[in-house]
């Protein structure tokens, strides 16, 4: 396979536009179509600009000449779309969270495996320069053995389908656990064994989902972690969320501020501050690694299992909130 024929299914999540731009810039990729099941002049215009077919039914895209798909639908549809793609023999890059239940994520992984296709979870934060350098330092042993990690992912309330539990599957505890929890799992190389969480609606009235939370975890190697997962920032906040970590080791500590590589821009036109990033594009590196792995027939670097390990913590977090006590994760 010299070129990878890639289609995109659903632009419900804004990352789809970034992934489309990144894919279009890769010479080894041939864009074969966009499928979006709701009328959208913006999505149809994107298809026209790239000279590729637009489909109102994702199954028509899957029936076309395509090797792989990128899924950026509402969370509740991730499993259904991934299963359809796998059964059609297409490799999948799926937006986070991978799913909204452990059972459906296990099915996604199993069906992709049984049909001989790869399943990659979209965790672009692994490609942020500050994160990459911190991981290299940890792997070199610069801070000794990790003892604990404190993380944050605090952003503004996204609105839209994100606050509709029928489409999102949860609020801030789900939306803002998965990115940094994946990083914590990656850095420790360990499995979460226990979860204790708090979640509530404190910043926005009349929401049907939580907008703030704290999640505490224990790992099977003795490491402890805590993560602030909230939509606590006002509308004027310049990005979807911060991504920070304080990694404490036996011989030192590393502080990670993932979005430090930026300029602050203030204009009357935008109405709020904007972080104009001058660092490397994490979405570009994510997409490039997916394409590279599929073309080479090698395992994708961020698997469906990685997506499961992250999302299951958030799901257990909701159970912890409901019961008011820690939840043990069953070993798999």
BELRAJO-V227392 format. One line per field, one symbol per residue. psi: psi as a letter, one per 30 degrees, with the letter a starting at -180 (. if undefined). burial: b if it has 16 or more other ideal C-beta (glycine too) atoms within 10 Angstrom, else e. Layout:
psi: ???
burial: ???
This chain:
psi: jekkjklkjkgekffeeeeeeeeffkfgkjkflkkkgkkjeeeeeeeeeghlkkkfjffeeffaikellkkhlleffeeeeeeeeefggklkjkllkeagleeeeeeeeeeeefgglkjkkjifffgkeeeeeeeeeeffgegbkkelkklkikalkfabffgjffeeflbeeeegeeeeeeeeeeefglkkfkkklkkljffklgkflkgllkkklklfgfkkkkkjjlhfklffkflflljlkjjklfgalkkkjfhfilkkkklfefflkkjjkgaljeeeeeeeeeeeeeefglklfjleeeeeeeefeeeeeeeeeefhllkkkkk.
burial: eeebbbbbbbbbbebbbbbbebbeebeebbbbbbbbeeebeebeebbeeeebebbeebeebbeeebbbbbbbbbbbbbbebbbbbbebebbbbbbbbbbbebebbbbbbebbeeeebbbbbbbbbbbbebbeebbeebeeeebeebebbbbbbbbbbbeebbbebebbbbbbbbbbbbbbbbbbbbbbebebbbbbbbbebebbeebebbbbbbbbbbbeeebebbbbbbbbbeeebbebbbbbbebbbeeeebebebbeeeeeeeeeeeeeebbeeeeebbbbbbbbbbbebbbeeeebebbbebbbbbbbbbbbbbebbeeeebbebeee
